[in-house]
Amino acid sequence: MSQSLKIAIIGDYNFTFNSHQATNLALDHSSRFLEIDLSYYWIKTNESSILRTNYFSQFDGVWVAPGPYQNGFFLSGILKQLISLQIPVLLTGECFKSFIDMLINSYQLNPHSEKLISDNLVEGSHFDQIQVIPHSNAFIQLYQNHSNIELTSSRFSLYPQLISALTDFLIDIEGFNQFEEPEIISLKNHDFFVACGFCPQISSTRELPHPLVYTFIKAIIGNNAQFKSA
């Protein structure tokens, strides 16, 4: 293995949560697939919230894992910090909504305090199946050889006026679900800042790593190469 990468996983790790264990395994799957050496470190949300932005600069990439989170307010502050970093960032699960909320508040997209995002449409603590319908060329290619059936414990409906405001200058929609709602989004003017409502790590296997996870790792490798050559 020729490269060594260092990834921060932000989340309140609990070994009893399938999505948390799957996060570790999905990184292991991708590191073997891409034949790179990779280390990852879980950082609790309350610890992350008091760290300065330059602390995260020591990492090659950041993954914000699914919840539950000890404090949603902490998470919002962390996401603000991550936007300013020029390293790849992947958000999965419940933090999809936290990311949207942060954008709404940061850019004052809701001056009349209207309800712009639904409550979680997945009942209970189980996982539901969703169908991902890739929208951008990059994600159409990403799903060419992978099932578009994903597992999620969180699904949120964004109101049309919010989608319009967000896509005008903040985000691109990379994929929808079968309900014609945004399911994968990316931050404009950032090489790799992707958020999805589902948990790609759940369906990752040693034999078939999830393409979104290994694309995240490939983005890190490319980002490192760019800075080394600059």
C-alpha atoms as one frame of an Amber mdcrd trajectory, in Angstrom:
protein
   0.000   0.000   0.000   1.548   3.251  -1.173  -0.532   5.936   0.547  -1.581
   6.564   4.127  -4.739   8.582   4.786  -6.136   9.995   8.019  -9.903  10.445
   8.343 -11.948  12.026  11.132 -15.361  10.493  11.807 -17.583  12.938  13.654
 -20.339  11.266  15.648 -21.294   9.877  19.021 -20.075   6.328  18.495 -22.140
   3.517  19.960 -21.066  -0.034  19.175 -24.700  -1.198  19.394 -25.667   0.954
  16.382 -25.387  -0.932  13.126 -24.718   2.242  11.141 -21.734   3.120  13.351
 -20.094  -0.269  13.030 -20.871  -0.208   9.304 -19.080   3.143   8.963 -15.830
   1.585  10.149 -16.295  -1.478   7.968 -17.123   0.549   4.849 -13.834   2.444
   5.211 -12.005  -0.857   5.623 -13.720  -2.224   2.504 -12.707   0.795   0.422
  -9.131   0.896   1.701  -8.648  -2.728   0.635 -10.348  -2.112  -2.709  -8.170
   0.910  -3.472  -5.068  -0.654  -1.896  -4.306   2.251   0.394  -3.441   2.507
   4.075  -6.160   4.335   5.990  -6.619   5.319   9.641  -9.815   6.742  11.100
 -10.646   8.390  14.405 -14.074   8.944  15.960 -14.568  12.372  17.524 -17.662
  13.026  19.643 -19.865  15.932  18.610 -19.437  17.770  21.922 -15.642  17.451
  21.582 -15.699  18.483  17.922 -17.691  21.624  18.701 -14.912  23.118  20.836
 -12.113  22.332  18.391 -10.808  25.044  16.118 -11.185  24.680  12.373  -7.439
  24.210  11.933  -7.668  21.072  14.085  -9.541  19.302  11.291  -6.930  20.426
   8.792  -4.658  17.659  10.068  -7.068  15.134   8.522  -7.262  14.222   4.851
 -11.055  13.944   4.953 -14.021  14.106   7.318 -17.052  11.824   7.531 -20.011
  12.940   9.639 -21.633   9.677  10.710 -25.339   9.058  11.323 -26.854   9.933
  14.695 -28.293  10.017  17.172 -26.291  13.038  18.278 -25.896  14.263  21.824
 -26.649  17.833  20.790 -27.868  19.046  17.408 -26.656  22.568  18.152 -23.088
  21.266  18.365 -23.458  19.567  15.001 -24.585  22.756  13.284 -21.453  24.561
  14.447 -19.253  21.695  13.287 -20.800  21.729   9.814 -20.089  25.458   9.525
 -16.429  24.734  10.231 -16.244  21.908   7.724 -17.556  24.049   4.865 -14.504
  26.279   5.130 -12.081  23.357   4.752 -10.661  22.375   1.385 -10.774  18.669
   2.136 -13.397  16.090   1.092 -16.400  15.791   3.427 -19.107  13.113   3.447
 -22.347  13.402   5.445 -24.657  10.409   5.846 -27.939   9.729   7.634 -29.627
  12.221   9.936 -26.988  14.917   9.481 -28.493  15.475   6.003 -31.244  17.487
   7.733 -28.761  19.188  10.063 -26.795  20.333   7.029 -29.915  21.785   5.375
 -30.922  23.502   8.642 -27.450  25.016   8.930 -27.631  26.404   5.389 -31.092
  27.866   6.057 -29.873  29.646   9.183 -26.501  30.725   7.819 -27.960  32.262
   4.664 -31.233  33.471   6.212 -33.395  31.473   3.824 -36.402  31.430   6.138
 -37.158  35.027   7.178 -40.794  34.202   7.982 -39.973  31.166  10.156 -42.015
  28.807   8.008 -41.814  25.029   8.123 -39.529  24.153   5.229 -38.448  20.608
   6.117 -40.710  17.757   7.186 -40.172  15.685  10.291 -38.509  12.313   9.827
 -40.767  10.297   7.528 -39.248   6.976   8.633 -41.095   5.705  11.691 -39.303
   4.056  14.579 -35.640   3.078  14.660 -35.654   0.571  11.800 -34.257   0.967
   8.286 -36.466   1.484   5.238 -35.521   0.830   1.647 -35.357   3.735  -0.763
 -34.611   3.838  -4.461 -31.910   6.293  -5.490 -32.429   7.902  -8.892 -29.123
   9.523  -9.870 -29.509  12.974 -11.404 -26.025  14.260 -12.212 -23.765  12.592
 -14.758 -21.225  11.782 -12.043 -23.757   9.884  -9.956 -25.366   8.193 -12.949
 -21.933   6.762 -13.650 -21.406   5.961  -9.967 -24.493   3.748  -9.846 -23.968
   2.020 -13.193 -22.660  -1.159 -11.581 -24.270  -0.875  -8.172 -27.806  -1.417
  -6.920 -29.738   1.815  -6.446 -31.667   0.355  -3.501 -30.349   1.914  -0.304
 -31.223   1.693   3.393 -32.216   4.668   5.491 -33.504   5.453   8.961 -34.161
   9.085   8.040 -36.056  10.655   5.168 -37.008  14.299   4.924 -39.160  16.187
   2.475 -37.904  19.639   1.470 -40.540  22.159   0.548 -40.356  23.441  -3.083
 -39.499  27.024  -2.149 -36.567  25.769  -0.089 -35.253  23.563  -2.890 -35.383
  26.529  -5.260 -33.493  28.783  -2.834 -30.840  26.155  -2.131 -30.176  25.167
  -5.733 -29.928  28.782  -6.886 -26.469  29.258  -5.372 -25.696  26.760  -2.585
 -26.165  23.127  -3.596 -26.492  20.784  -6.536 -28.891  17.845  -6.421 -26.972
  14.691  -7.301 -29.842  12.236  -6.842 -33.508  11.924  -5.938 -35.463   9.114
  -4.303 -38.584   7.410  -5.620 -40.700  10.121  -3.987 -38.994  12.740  -6.207
 -37.291  14.303  -3.183 -33.597  15.262  -3.026 -31.676  12.324  -1.562 -28.068
  13.204  -2.426 -26.799  16.779  -2.564 -23.415  18.423  -2.925 -22.102  21.837
  -1.990 -21.375  24.149  -4.894 -17.825  25.483  -5.224 -16.360  22.590  -3.260
 -14.497  19.699  -4.846 -16.214  17.094  -2.663 -18.801  17.974  -0.013 -21.591
  15.412  -0.343 -24.591  14.734   1.905 -27.051  11.871   1.564 -30.051  10.978
   3.681 -29.450   7.233   3.461 -26.586   5.189   4.916 -24.368   3.862   2.106
 -22.138   2.135   4.655 -24.906  -0.322   5.518 -24.836  -1.960   2.079 -21.052
  -1.886   1.664 -19.333  -5.269   1.662 -15.768  -6.500   1.485 -16.416  -7.899
  -1.986 -18.365  -4.840  -3.194 -17.478  -1.602  -1.365 -20.118   1.079  -1.705
 -19.191   3.365  -4.649 -20.038   6.553  -2.744 -17.631   5.620   0.048 -14.763
   4.676  -2.214 -15.410   7.783  -4.346 -15.025   9.798  -1.124 -11.687   8.056
  -0.531 -10.623   8.627  -4.158 -11.475  12.326  -3.748  -9.169  12.422  -0.724
  -6.367  10.799  -2.710  -6.881  13.296  -5.535  -6.991  16.216  -3.126  -3.710
  15.131  -1.537  -2.052  14.791  -4.930  -3.250  18.262  -5.915  -1.725  19.901
  -2.836   1.527  17.961  -3.154   1.962  19.121  -6.726   1.024  22.756  -5.988
